[in-house]
Structure formats: C-alpha cells, structure tokens
Amino acid sequence: MRKIAAADGAIGQVLGCHYLLSFSARFFGGADLAARVERESAAGQWCWGGGLSPASHG
C-alpha cells in the first residue's frame, strides 16, 4: 500500500478506499452477509473505489 501510494498518490487513495469499503460488510453486517459480499465481489472483480475525502466541502 505504501509503495503504491508513494509511486502514485491517486492510485494509493483508490486502493485505500477499496480496502476500507470492501471490508464494510465485515464491520456492519453479519457473517453471512460478509461472506456473500466477499464471494460476489471476488467473482465479479469489483473495485470498491468510492470516494472519501475529508478535505471536500459540500
């Protein structure tokens, strides 16, 4: 993660958001939901790249 972000900060941010959001089912859902989301995500090769920016105002 750090090596990627050091080479390209934008790609590092997308990867960080992917990791955070892809684990959200584990944090907020039950074991069954987490297993299903992770299975479908892997099978569909989903990119969980939603934007999170503490600096944005709106």
C-alpha positions as CSV (number, residue, x, y, z in Angstrom):
1,M,0.0,0.0,0.0
2,R,2.7,2.5,1.0
3,K,4.8,1.6,-2.0
4,I,1.9,2.1,-4.4
5,A,0.9,5.4,-2.8
6,A,4.5,6.6,-2.9
7,A,4.6,6.0,-6.6
8,D,1.1,7.4,-7.4
9,G,-0.9,9.0,-4.7
10,A,-4.2,8.9,-6.6
11,I,-3.9,5.1,-7.1
12,G,-3.0,4.8,-3.5
13,Q,-6.1,6.6,-2.5
14,V,-8.3,4.5,-4.7
15,L,-6.7,1.3,-3.3
16,G,-7.2,2.6,0.3
17,C,-10.8,3.3,-0.4
18,H,-11.2,-0.1,-1.9
19,Y,-9.8,-1.8,1.1
20,L,-11.9,0.2,3.5
21,L,-15.2,-0.1,1.6
22,S,-14.7,-3.8,0.7
23,F,-14.4,-4.6,4.4
24,S,-17.5,-2.7,5.4
25,A,-19.7,-5.8,5.3
26,R,-17.5,-7.3,7.9
27,F,-17.8,-4.3,10.2
28,F,-21.5,-3.5,9.8
29,G,-23.1,-6.8,8.7
30,G,-23.3,-10.3,9.9
31,A,-21.0,-13.2,9.0
32,D,-23.5,-14.4,6.3
33,L,-23.6,-11.0,4.6
34,A,-19.9,-10.6,4.8
35,A,-19.3,-14.0,3.2
36,R,-21.8,-13.3,0.4
37,V,-20.5,-9.8,-0.4
38,E,-16.8,-11.0,-0.4
39,R,-17.7,-14.0,-2.6
40,E,-19.7,-11.9,-5.1
41,S,-17.0,-9.2,-5.0
42,A,-14.2,-11.6,-5.9
43,A,-16.3,-13.4,-8.6
44,G,-17.3,-10.1,-10.2
45,Q,-13.8,-8.5,-9.7
46,W,-15.5,-5.5,-8.2
47,C,-13.5,-2.3,-7.4
48,W,-14.8,-0.7,-4.2
49,G,-13.4,2.7,-5.2
50,G,-15.9,5.0,-3.7
51,G,-14.6,8.4,-2.8
52,L,-13.8,9.5,0.7
53,S,-12.3,12.9,1.0
54,P,-12.2,14.7,4.4
55,A,-11.0,17.8,2.6
56,S,-14.1,18.1,0.4
57,H,-16.8,20.6,1.4
58,G,-20.3,20.5,0.4
